[in-house]
Every structure is written in structure tokens, then in C-alpha cells.
Amino acid sequence: MVSAAEAIAFTEVANVQAREPLTAQHLWAALHFARLCKEREVEITQEGRRRADLPHRSYAMAAVKFSVSFLESLVNDLFSDAADPYMSTNGRMKIFTSEVIADLGAVWIETEIKKTQPRIQLFDKYQRSLSLAGTSQFAKDDRIYSAASDLVFLRNELVHFKVGWQKVGAKQNQASDIQRRLKPKFAENQQPIGVPWFPNRCLGAGCARWACDAAAAFADEWLDRLTLPKEYKQTVQDLGTP
């Protein structure tokens, strides 16, 4: 039989609150699928397979999507920490003045909790955070910003994909918009597969690894500008080999 004191203690434990960030796990997942994509690409290329391979393509798509999820989660963590009564006064937030924390927190409350203001787009969140912290924003032609923008563009093309006819001629002016934008960014799928360039030549190990690297480079630059530690790196390492 449970005593009254034990029953009270059990109730107190049951009501404990917990926070479990997923930011680092998103990047770990992206790196994991990039590795699987590379291994699969080597295998199917050696076999000479000339048709799209479902696991291989899926791994590349997952790496792209999880890389952007990492960026979305990373910036959301900052704003939500600023709006949280405990997190706003502890840990990494201590480097900011109370005014900066209040401003960051207000953005989160107005756009995500009370929803009295429209939600802010991903890169606008990053720029807004830098502005509120009193540091320089990204220039649109910055190499790191441009790569991250290309990554989000590709993620959106995958998530909101609309099937249609594509020109498949060899001339550059016949290439699709997505091919012109992304082809110079990473090594193509090495599998001997034909046209169209997207998704056949685009979605491969080179694309998957580029997605991870582009996301991490942008994250590191943003954290450096805010003088915040790159805590996600240690967490990814602690999670083990992707």
C-alpha cells in the first residue's frame, strides 16, 4: 500500500516539465542520410545501374530536408529561449542584455504564441535576430548566405514539387531554372542516369553532402556574429557517428 507521503512525491515527479531540443538531431540525421547516400551511390554506380534508385534518391532528399530543418530549429531555439522565463536568464542567453532578450522574446510571443503578428520567414528570422542583437546582418550576395538560400530553394522545390515537362537539350539556355542555379554548387550524381538534370543528376551524394555543409557553415557564421557557442557541434558528436 502506498503511503500518503509517497503518493504526494509521485504526483510531484509526474508534473516535472522537460525541454528536449531537436536541433542537433536534425543535422545528425542529415549527415546520416548523406553518408548512406554516398555508400549507395558507390554501389549502384559500380553496378552500372541506369535507372533511378529509390533508396539512393530518398537519402539525398532526406539530407536536404533535414539540413533545412536544422536551420529552422536553430533560430527558433534562440527566439523561444528569449521568451522562456527560465531560459532567458540562464545559460547562453546571459551574454545578451536584458533589452535584447526582451526584444527577441517579444518577437516569438507575438508571432508564435499570441500570433498577433504574421510568422516570420526563415532568413528574416536570422536577419532580425542579428539586428536586435546589434550586429551586422548577412549581405544577400554573401557566399555563405547564398549557399543557404540555394539550399532552402532546393528544399522548397522538393516539398512543393510540381511535375511538369522540362527541356532536356544540351545548351545552357535550355536548362531549367533549378539546373542553372544549382548545377555549379556540387558534384552531380555519379550514377549513369539520364535526363532531366533535376531530379536525376541533381539528387545524389554530392548534393546531400553540400546540403549538410551549407547548413552548418551558415549556422556557424550566424552564431559567430552573435558570439554564441556552437553547442550543436558537441551534441552531434555525442550522438555518435551519423
C-alpha angles and dihedrals in degrees: 000000000000115000122229091251092053091048091054092048091051091052091051092051092048091056096053113125124223137190121210115184117204098193099106092040090058090057092043088054091049091052090046093055091043089057092048090048092053093048092048093047092055090050098049093041091055089049090053092231110178101189128078111275112221099211092045094050092043091054091053092048091049092051091053094047096045091047090058091043087057091055092047093049094045096059093039089056091060096049094043091048089054091053094047115094093220103034093046092065100036141060120358095356090072090083091069127076118249089251093056092047091049092050093048091046092049091056091054094046094048097045105031108022110029092018092210088140129046117265115266122239118246101259092039087059091054092047093045092052091052092048093049090048090053097243133120120286125224118273111231091234093050108126094229093046091046092052092050090048090052089050093053089046090056093046089053091049089055098043095044096033117167116192116227146139118290130197109243103188120132096240117101093231088060093055120109120255091251091051093050091049101044109025095084092050103071146002114282126243105285094211111110094248127143140231148348099064091218117082100359102055096021102057106068144101093293092055093045094052092043090055092055093045094046092051094047093047092052092046092050093050092049093048091048091053089052091043089234122148119253093241093161091068093062092046092051089050091049091053089064134235109342 
